[in-house]
Structures are given as structure tokens and as C-alpha cells.
Amino acid sequence: MDEETRRIIIEVRIEKCKEDLQAARELLRLGFLRAAVNRAYYGVFHITSAALLTLDIERSKHSGVQSAFSQHLVKPGCIEPEYSKIYARARRLREDYDYADELRDLDEKVTADLLADAERFVARMERYLREVGATG
């Protein structure tokens, strides 16, 4: 993939991320907790996919994105280990709440905490993208 195409795809993924986080905030405000968790996770997913693309890494599965993030960004020290934990928690909660028939543990505090972590994750990944020259 040429550099211009990569830059465009990264920008699209960042826009998806921002839209997902905005939707998550609004869904939380409206009390749609499951949907807010879903959108918060997808914000994390899209920005992570953008960051991996700076290394010419693309994965088609969620588990592959998470694994590549840990292997290629966290393990080498580009991103702090706490962000790997945030990614894992967001993915686990999204899967639990999207597929579970009971939502016993889902509450406003859990959702708000996840959204705060997702926003912190995204801010860190945006900083990484600037540092490597992928964004302005």
C-alpha cells in the first residue's frame, strides 16, 4: 500500500473512532448502556487498527488486532502496558454485553468507567500517531 492510501485509511479509522466515542457518550447519557459499551469498544478498535497500519499491520479479527497491538506496540515499548489492559477489558465487556442473555453486571458506573478508559486510550493512540508522523 502506498503512503497516501495508508494516510487516508488512517484518517478514516480515526474519524470512525471519534464518531464511536461521541455515540458512546450520547448513548450513556440516554441510558443505553449495552450500546454505549459497544461503541466505546469500537472506538478503541478503530484507533488501534489505525496505529497498527503505521507498521503495515492489518488484522481481520478482533483477537488479531488485540494480539498485534500487544506484540507490536506494547511489547516493544511504544505504548505503555496499561493500554493493553484497557483494550482487553473493553473487548471483554463488549463481547459479554453483546452476546450475554443476562446483563447483571452492566450498570452506569461500569459503562462510564469503560468510556473514560476508552477516551484515555484514544488520546494516547492519537499522541502515538502524531509521534510517528501518521497525522498532523
Secondary structure as UniProt FT lines:
FT   HELIX           3..30
FT   HELIX           33..53
FT   TURN            54..56
FT   HELIX           62..69
FT   HELIX           70..74
FT   TURN            75..77
FT   HELIX           82..99
FT   TURN            104..105
FT   HELIX           108..131
FT   TURN            132..133
//
